[in-house]
Amino acid sequence: MKWKLGTPRRGDMIRVRAGQFYHYGIYVDDGEVIQFGPTPDAEHSLLDADIRVCVSDIHGFLKGGFLEVASLSLPERIKAAKPDEIVSRARRELGKGGYDILNNNCEHFANNCVFGTKSSEQVDSVRSFWQNIPVLDVYVAVQPDAPVVQKVEPPQRQKELDACKNEAVRAQRYFAWRVLCAGLNRSLGLDAGRIGLHRNENKKWIANGCEVSLSHCKGAVCAAVSKRPVGVDIEPLNDPRYREALLLRIATQKEKDAVAALPTGEGLCKLWTRKEAAFKRAGGAQFLPEQIDATDDSIRTVRVHLDRDYLVSVAGENLGNLRIYEVSGTDELHCVRRTDFEPF
Amino acid sequence: MNRQEIFEKLKEIAELTVQDPSILASMCEDSDLAADLGLSSVGMLYIVIAIEEMFNIRMDDVSFGDFRTVRDVMDYIEQKLKA
């Protein structure tokens, strides 16, 4: 709906700026504006109980502000009631209360009078703001010695766990899944059993309304939760398996230059986790590390100390919004935000 | 989600709504939403919608006047999450 400064006519929806938002009403004439707001005798009240559908004059409505008049598009004009009907609808509501800023505010009232349905663009835009807040949350946890293994959702994951012949691997994957479930609940209020989690043809986990990524290494597990594609990898920083030969095998000259200042093992760990994270985010069929650019800006690497130092690389959007949580507990997992991680 | 986690998440929401860092630093369960956090009715709108979206609950059985402190909000969220 568009708005213009101008002279209203009978039955017009009008509004005036009120702080961050607008206050709405139905114009009858200069002596009568019907609005859902504080009654004249409770003008400065902040209580919802003092807010009623009431009459004021145009000056009482505007309180010195600028009057804006709804300028309806053709489809809106077709949907709108005739002016006399709009005014009748407004008058029928006089005296009614039940103000609720979310579901029954002045804009809802005005739209109901004009179109017969309650709606509020202001509320919708606030909701849209929160729905589009970038989420990039990573959950890390030390692998417990003997996690209590219970049933998990969805059934596809349970089958994979049941099929694990190696008990240590099964326990690690089970715990990683529990961390992911805790993260989904904490970050997005989602239940892992109700979001259609399943593996796609490239074995990447996908779900409705969110993106996830899992990683586990010796001693720790890690899960990432986002609204956009994401990949995560965790590795212990000083793993003796990192050798120069591996660096020569997977790193381009540009990547070698990027980590030249680091000891070989740390440089390789950084490159490796970044390549894994990027691969997981892309969700490709085959991991070819020599073909993945680990220097890309869409990957961020941090050092996190748990029982020892780990590197965590995250590939995704909105890396500035990255939040890291440490997960602990046995029967029930709890997540505590960590702000002490360092860029690496 | 335990009570501490609920508080931490509310604080994250407050960081995006309440701009003053000194207010955020002193935020606790006893904080009065209007007097201590400076939330107007508009601010409450942001908070309520944020809670709905971030905790994935619907606050359809309360009115704004029901919440005076951070504790009131936490009690409500805790009750909703358990349901």
Interface residues (C-beta under 8 A of the other chain):
Chain A: G19 Q20 F21 L46 L47 D48 A49 D100 I101 L102 N103 V123 V126 R127 W130 Q131 I133 N185 R186 L188 G189 L190 R323 E332 H334 C335 V336 R337
Chain B: M1 N2 Q4 E5 E8 K9 E12 L16 S40 S41 V42 M44 L45 Y46 V48 I49 A50 E52 E53 M54 F55 N56 I57 M59 D60 S63 F64 G65
